Amino acid sequence: MALTRRDCLTASALLPFAARAGAFSPAAVPSPAERSSLLPDKRSFAATDVAYLDSGTMHPVSLGAKAAVAAYLRVRSLDPSATSHLDEDEPRAKFARLINAEPDEIAFVQSTTMGEQLILKALGLPATGAHIVTDTLHFFGSFPLYEGLAKQGCEVTWLRPKDGRIAMADMHRAVRKGTRLVALSLVSTYNGFEHDLKAVCDLAHANGALVYADIIHAAGCVPIDVRASGVDFAACASYKWLMGDFGLGFLFARKDRQHALGRTQFGYYGIASFTSHAYPYDPPSATGAIADYSFQDSAMGHFAFGTYSHMGVAQLSHSLDYIMGLGVDRIQAHAQQLTGRLKSELARLGYVLATPAEARTPIVTCILPGARDRLKARLEAAKVRIMLTKNRFRISPSVFNDMNDVDRLLAALGRAPA
């Protein structure tokens, strides 16, 4: 059944679905007291009989975001009643506000991994002898990346966690004069540990190094201020806490670092001016060039490729408004109520927590040999969804979860298997 405008208005407790799909009405911003009372927010998401506690793997699409995509598809399907209001720059500007950046410091990327690799290439890495510091709480998908750089001549120092944390003392021992880059996940996908990003950046900069942060498990659920932290580069996809979808994310490059980056991409979307000399009636070239062109003095100018997902743009235009309307601080506080109970009760039930007790992130991880084989059937029977791997499980609640979901999970888990 197609969503009507009336459906959209009913679906969102925060954002009326106005003429522009996903547009944010400043008048609709709730007061702090109203925002607090809106969580948990189940009305903005489709009803389900599943206790979904796996938003750190993939966040459900809200009804408002679904409607924004439907509105875009009506235009793409040549619906004569549809009017296009898609603003491709809108999500970049909104994301910039979310992390306290400027729009020209933000570029679209396909994924977090693409963003990280674009930064490495722009920095001229690999380079023989270049020293890189990273840690094993960084995204495991980047392990082959830095192992590969080591094989190509870089010196890579791996820090390992102690009690689920990367100690600043170890970071101080690893970072030295001549270190080129410190690469980390601001919030670890493994156990929710959060680096003191400002302390890391202060240390790195004092030694002439730059800092890249994977922020996929922070943006949208943990407050981020790139200006206050001093981080040089950051990237994230949008299908987790930004409540977007696969195939569209963001790359942040600090304005005062962009001039030092090598140009490794020549994407059409990064062009500022273009004059062709190749086609009939084109003006002649004074130099014999096929075209005269210049690139934007911005992150898009450095990193943009060609086209990107316009459905993703429509979805994020709504979702970023929704997140900022609630307030990331309140999203975090709501999650902490749930994770606080999870940490205490899981420990009481005999599970071994991998997540630090003081972690303020919406992730709780437990180590359990044979976790998938031991827990999968009982969780499926209880209609509870969490992330299960061979030897651990991870719980990641979001804005629509409540204590009933937590209690349902705990009842399904029972005491830790001996």
KANORVEN-V327316 format. One line per field, one symbol per residue. phi: phi as a letter, one per 30 degrees, with the letter a starting at -180 (. if undefined). A space follows every 10 residues. Layout:
# KANORVEN-V327316
phi = ???
This chain:
# KANORVEN-V327316
phi = .ddcddeddd dcdcbddded eidccedddd deddddddcd cdddbddbcc dcbbddcadd dddddddddd ddddddcidd ddbdbdcdde dddddeddci ccedccbdbd adddedddde dddicdbeid cbcbbdcded dceddddddd dcjdcccccc dbhibcdddd dddddbejdd accacebddd bidcdddddd deddddcicc bcbdcdcbdj bbebbddddi ddbabadcdc ddhcbdjbab bcbeedcddc dddcbbdedc dcbabdbcce idddcdcidd acabcddadd ddbdccdbdd ddddddeddd deddddjddd edddddeddd dedddddddj dcdcdeedec cdbbcbcaei edddcedddd ddhbcbdcbe babbcbdbdc dbdddddddd dddideed
